[in-house]
Structure formats: C-alpha cells, structure tokens
C-alpha cells in the first residue's frame, strides 16, 4: 500500500482552517481516498492534555510554548500522523510547524535558529503540502468574534495579528514548493474549491 499524503492548513484566527480541513477530508473520501483530520496543539491523547496547558494558561513565556508545542508535535507525529500515512491514509492537520515558526518566532521573537534546532529534534516528517489561508485581519477578527469564546491567541491586538499574517506569507514566499496561499476572505464553498484545485495540481489524487 502506498503511503498517504500529509497536508497542513495554516493561517491566522478566523481563516476557516478547521472548516476547510473537514471539507477537504470529505472531498478526498468522496474520491475513495482514506483521510484523517487532526489538529495542533493536540492530535493525540497526550497532545490534547498539552493543548489544555497551552490554551488555558493566561500567559506563557515563548520559550515555554516552544517546548510544549515541540513535545505535543513529536507525540502527534509518532502516535497519529506517521501511522496513518503508513496505512495509506491522507492526513490533514489544522496547524503544524509553521504556526510555531510564526507565533513563537515572529510574534514571540524567539531566535529562528533556536526554533529550527528544536524542530530538527522533534519533527520526523514535514508536510507534502501546506495551505496558507490568508485574509485581512478585520475579516478574521469579525469571524472569530462570531465564533464565540476566544482563547488568548484570538484575543490579541490587530497589530499582533498582522505580524502573524505577514509571518505566514513570508514562509509561503520562502518555500513555494511546499506552500500555497489561498484567499480565505471568500465564502467557504469558493475557498474549498480553490483548495481542491491546488491539491489536485500539487498531489494529484
């Protein structure tokens, strides 16, 4: 059995990553391709416990976040992602390494070399394709507000959200073979079609 493909969705708050991850998985399954949706932080029983530590803390030093994310990511890969890929399933993760590079790097101002070293030690498999869902900060904020309860990442200032947005776009420019930017300001159906077109072109299901 051929190994599956690993796709990640990245972007700021309110970009619709969770919705589009589910829709992409359903589209794949409609094509008789096994698909698993997962998320970060989380993605495994231990990872979900770490997720609670990260999101429920009123504040946390970027260094602490970096190592907690690395721990849950190593477990996520070993317990969930790599076994699913080996079974031939496609794996779609709502966030992965790029979120650490942006939130703890660009936003938390941790040294990129330090982040890269932690990533080298904890990440056994990079995505085949990363879809960066991009939209104006005001649109993302309005969507996140409508969604209800916000975590401490949602509740940051517009200036800090703009740092996050530009961080993801920087990664897309630096790694065009892995990354594709999707206009997430459109309606969910239009975004889903744009994602499917990219997946078909890049990975050919």
C-alpha positions in Angstrom: 0.0 0.0 0.0 1.4 3.4 -1.0 1.9 5.9 1.8 -0.6 8.7 2.2 0.0 12.4 1.8 0.4 14.9 4.6 -1.4 18.3 4.2 -1.4 21.1 6.7 -3.6 24.2 6.9 -2.1 27.4 8.4 -3.3 30.9 8.9 -4.5 33.5 11.4 -7.5 33.4 13.6 -10.9 33.2 11.8 -9.4 31.9 8.5 -11.6 28.8 8.5 -8.8 26.2 8.9 -10.9 23.7 10.8 -13.9 24.0 8.4 -11.7 23.6 5.3 -9.8 20.7 6.8 -13.1 18.8 7.3 -14.3 19.7 3.8 -11.0 18.6 2.2 -11.2 15.3 4.0 -14.7 14.7 2.8 -13.7 15.6 -0.7 -10.9 13.0 -0.6 -13.2 10.4 0.9 -15.7 11.1 -2.0 -12.8 10.1 -4.2 -12.3 6.8 -2.2 -9.2 8.1 -0.5 -8.9 7.5 3.2 -8.5 10.8 5.1 -7.8 11.7 8.7 -8.3 15.2 10.2 -6.2 16.2 13.1 -5.1 19.4 14.9 -2.4 21.2 16.8 -2.0 21.6 19.6 -3.4 18.2 20.2 -3.8 15.3 17.8 -3.2 12.5 20.3 -4.3 11.8 23.9 -1.2 13.2 25.4 -1.2 16.1 22.9 -4.7 17.0 23.9 -3.6 17.3 27.5 -0.8 19.5 26.5 -3.3 21.6 24.4 -5.1 22.3 27.7 -2.0 23.6 29.3 -1.2 25.9 26.4 -4.6 27.4 25.7 -5.8 27.7 29.3 -2.8 29.5 30.7 -3.4 33.3 31.0 0.1 33.9 29.7 3.2 31.9 29.0 6.8 32.6 28.0 7.5 32.0 24.4 10.3 29.6 25.4 7.8 27.5 27.4 5.4 27.5 24.5 8.1 26.4 22.1 9.0 23.3 24.1 5.4 22.4 24.9 4.5 22.6 21.2 7.5 20.5 20.3 6.5 17.8 22.9 3.0 17.6 21.6 4.2 17.6 18.0 6.6 14.7 18.5 3.8 12.7 20.1 1.4 13.8 17.3 3.7 12.5 14.7 4.5 9.2 16.4 1.1 8.4 17.6 -1.2 9.7 14.9 0.3 11.1 11.7 3.1 8.7 10.7 1.0 5.5 11.4 -1.9 6.9 9.4 0.3 7.8 6.5 1.8 4.3 6.6 -1.7 2.8 6.3 -2.2 4.8 3.1 -4.4 7.5 4.7 -4.1 11.1 3.8 -3.6 13.3 6.9 -4.9 16.8 7.1 -3.7 18.8 10.1 -5.1 22.1 11.4 -1.8 23.8 12.1 1.7 22.3 12.3 5.4 23.6 12.4 4.7 26.9 10.6 2.5 28.0 13.5 5.4 27.6 15.8 7.7 29.5 13.4 5.2 32.4 13.3 3.7 32.5 16.8 6.8 31.8 18.9 9.2 33.2 16.3 7.8 36.3 14.6 5.3 37.1 17.4 7.3 35.8 20.4 10.6 37.0 19.0 12.5 33.7 19.6 15.6 33.2 17.6 14.9 31.4 14.3 18.0 29.2 14.8 16.7 28.0 18.2 13.3 27.2 16.7 14.9 25.3 13.8 17.0 23.2 16.2 14.0 22.3 18.3 12.1 21.4 15.1 15.0 19.2 13.9 14.9 17.2 17.2 11.1 16.9 17.3 9.8 16.8 13.7 10.3 13.5 11.8 8.1 14.4 8.9 7.3 17.7 7.1 4.1 18.2 5.2 3.8 17.4 1.5 1.7 20.5 1.1 0.9 23.5 3.3 -2.2 25.6 2.5 -1.9 29.1 4.0 -5.4 30.5 4.4 -4.9 34.3 4.1 -7.4 37.1 4.8 -7.5 40.7 6.1 -7.2 41.0 9.8 -10.5 42.8 10.2 -12.3 39.9 8.5 -10.6 37.3 10.6 -11.4 39.2 13.8 -15.1 39.5 12.9 -15.3 35.8 12.2 -13.5 34.9 15.4 -15.9 37.1 17.4 -18.9 35.4 15.8 -17.4 32.0 16.7 -17.8 32.9 20.4 -15.3 32.1 23.2 -11.8 33.2 22.3 -8.5 31.8 23.5 -5.6 34.1 24.3 -4.3 33.8 20.7 -7.7 35.0 19.3 -7.8 38.0 21.7 -4.5 39.6 20.7 -4.4 43.1 19.2 -4.8 43.7 15.4 -1.2 44.8 15.2 -0.1 41.4 16.6 -2.5 39.6 14.3 -0.9 41.4 11.4 2.6 40.2 12.5 1.1 36.6 12.3 -0.4 37.2 8.9 2.9 38.5 7.5 4.8 35.7 9.1 2.8 33.1 7.2 3.1 35.0 3.9 6.9 35.2 4.5 7.0 31.4 4.8 4.9 30.9 1.7 7.4 33.1 -0.3 10.4 31.3 1.2 9.0 27.7 0.5 6.8 27.9 -2.6 7.3 24.2 -3.5 5.7 23.2 -0.2 3.3 26.1 0.4 0.3 27.6 -1.4 -1.6 30.7 -0.4 -5.4 30.6 -0.5 -7.6 33.7 -0.4 -9.7 32.8 2.7 -11.8 36.0 2.5 -14.2 34.3 0.1 -17.2 32.2 1.1 -16.5 28.7 2.3 -17.6 27.0 -0.9 -15.2 29.1 -3.0 -12.3 28.5 -0.7 -13.0 24.8 -0.7 -12.9 24.7 -4.5 -9.6 26.7 -4.6 -8.1 24.3 -2.1 -9.2 21.2 -4.1 -7.7 22.7 -7.3 -4.4 23.2 -5.5 -4.4 19.7 -4.0 -5.2 18.2 -7.4 -2.4 20.1 -9.1 0.2 19.5 -6.5 -0.6 16.0 -5.2 -2.8 14.6 -7.9 -5.4 12.5 -6.1 
